[in-house]
Amino acid sequence: MRKRATLGVVVTGALALTALAAPAAMADEKVGNISITSASVNGGKAVVVGAKAKKTVTLKYTVTDNSGHRMATAYLYRGKTIDTADSAASPSKDPITCKKVTSKKYNCSATFTFTPGYNAINSVAGTWKTWALAQAKDYDYVQKDNLKSFKVLRAAQLAATNAAPEPVAKGETVTITSKLTRANWDTGVNGAFGGQSVQLQFKAKNASSYKTVKTVKSSSTGALSTTVKAGVDGSYRYVFAGVSTTASVAAAGDFIDVK
């Protein structure tokens, strides 16, 4: 197996050069009958990070070898290879923890933290990869350059929907407003998210689900505004489906009384 090296992560603007411990990259390797299976990051869900708060996630995978487990480790990274990664996250404990299931099978897990302004900067939002290595007692080993791909996304926010006037006469115009913003990891605040398609949805009183009425574009300030004709009592809300770098979000609905 290879020796550990250092991954230098260069970030721009006001962010400083950051050094993250990580292994030197090579192609996938396997010696012997050891295997890594059943990998998941954050329970299979996208990792959604806000503007300020750290986000800790768990990686899990299973190691199998007829001689039993010796050690395992893993790193999360963004880039073509771990050598040339734009950013990375190291495990809180290295080697990572592996618990015996049978004499041949071990379940391994580790936690990783994403910190806005450190290893989470705007330019690295999107698809991340998992580098992993495991070694058996008989020194069989397996290395995966990308055991599992997953998403690390900027959190989006929608202001509570406001439908006005209320109450309103049937057939009259109702104006429905909100605002779309998203986390800016570089500045530590939420900023306007303009030019995005956002669905306006309506759920009639006593109905079980919302239905899309129309699609509205957010303004340069993130503002959302459109009009509809009042029909029946019910709730309006805006829903953003998300993009490759930013998570989805649904606004709280606003009930309107139609007279």
Secondary structure as GFF3:
##gff-version 3
##sequence-region A 1 259
A	DSSP	beta_strand	4	9	.	.	.	ID=ss1
A	DSSP	beta_strand	18	23	.	.	.	ID=ss2
A	DSSP	beta_strand	29	31	.	.	.	ID=ss3
A	DSSP	beta_strand	35	41	.	.	.	ID=ss4
A	DSSP	three_ten_helix	42	44	.	.	.	ID=ss5
A	DSSP	beta_strand	47	49	.	.	.	ID=ss6
A	DSSP	beta_strand	55	64	.	.	.	ID=ss7
A	DSSP	beta_strand	69	78	.	.	.	ID=ss8
A	DSSP	beta_strand	87	89	.	.	.	ID=ss9
A	DSSP	beta_strand	97	100	.	.	.	ID=ss10
A	DSSP	beta_strand	105	114	.	.	.	ID=ss11
A	DSSP	three_ten_helix	122	124	.	.	.	ID=ss12
A	DSSP	beta_strand	126	136	.	.	.	ID=ss13
A	DSSP	beta_strand	141	144	.	.	.	ID=ss14
A	DSSP	beta_strand	150	154	.	.	.	ID=ss15
A	DSSP	beta_strand	156	158	.	.	.	ID=ss16
A	DSSP	beta_strand	162	164	.	.	.	ID=ss17
A	DSSP	beta_strand	173	184	.	.	.	ID=ss18
A	DSSP	beta_strand	189	192	.	.	.	ID=ss19
A	DSSP	beta_strand	197	204	.	.	.	ID=ss20
A	DSSP	beta_strand	211	217	.	.	.	ID=ss21
A	DSSP	beta_strand	223	229	.	.	.	ID=ss22
A	DSSP	beta_strand	234	240	.	.	.	ID=ss23
A	DSSP	beta_strand	249	250	.	.	.	ID=ss24
A	DSSP	beta_strand	254	256	.	.	.	ID=ss25
###
